[in-house]
Amino acid sequence: MRLLPVIAAVSALLLATSTAQAQAPAQGPGWQSFFSATPVFEEGDLDSGGDMSLSGLLLRLGTSTGFGNGHRAGITLNYDYVDYSFTDPKAFGNVAPWGVLQRYGMTAPLTFALQDGWSVGVAPSVDWFREEGASDSDAMVWGATLTAVRRFDNGNFLGLGLAAFSGIEEDRLFPFPIFRWQLAPKWRLINPLPAGPTGAAGAELDYELNDAWTLGAGVTWRTSRYRLSRTGPTPNGVGEISGAPVYLRARLAIGQTGALNLYGGVVTAGELTVEDANGNVLRQDDLKTSPIIGANLTLRF
């Protein structure tokens, strides 16, 4: 089992759930729901020759309810559609290693409020990460996260999580921090927006410009693995994409329940890997620093 010091992309939804619950103000017993849509675009040159581009849409729909004494339970559904395009990728034999990648699944977060501002949570999940034409049974990733968060009287909070996942020829176990800390009246350090195009594994420094606008700068790390098509150049193989987005974010509040976030930045330390059906590396190439843009619309109701 690999021990990772950062949050892989396969856990982004789970971190999204636990972080959102920790960041949210005290909630009542009624049902509270959200919808999130995130378009994303990226393009860059491959180190060995050729180039890559992608366009995608990430969707989230979730709801939760209280069941007494500050405890909450919910469910979140997710769907990602990302269309990759390659031109003369030399390291992959001038053949596109994959095309359209999809992810779909659900998580069921459960949070218990304890004394002195503490809360603990568990979020089991199951997801499928696959290229079009791949086997569903070989694309499943399942696991859970455990979290413990301490909220302070001034609204700040700190916490730790532990995530464990199994699937697509790997088992992964890793810790991650959960935090929101007010550094000055208009400055705070937070986890990046989990539903955004950069992923949630990192840190972001925010500045509150006024009641409507917030500006932020952050860095994250993301890794994702997909089961490849049974009829592609690597039948039933595995594709892995990793990189470190460095970005700027502008957030516009929409009333009391919505927000529009605009992103611009670059992905550094990018890497694309193709493995066989058993997880053995066949081909690999670095992605040069590449621009990325995106947006996120989140509505709560």
Secondary structure, DSSP 4 states (H G I P E B T S, - for coil): -EE-SS--GGGHHHHHHHHHHHHSPP--SS-EEEEEEEEEEEEEEBTTS-EEEEEEEEEEEEEEEE-STT-EEEEEEEEEEEEEEEE--GGGTTS-S--EEEEEEEE--EEEE-STTEEEEEEEEEEEEEETT--STTSEEEEEEEEEEEE-TTS-EEEEEEEEEEETTEEEEEEEEEEEEEEETTEEEEPPPTTSTT-SSEEEEEEE-SSSEEEEEEEE-EEEEEEPPTTSSSTT-EEEEEEEEEEEEEEEEETTTEEEEEEEEEEEEEEEEEE-TTS-EEEEEEE--EEEEEEEEEEE-
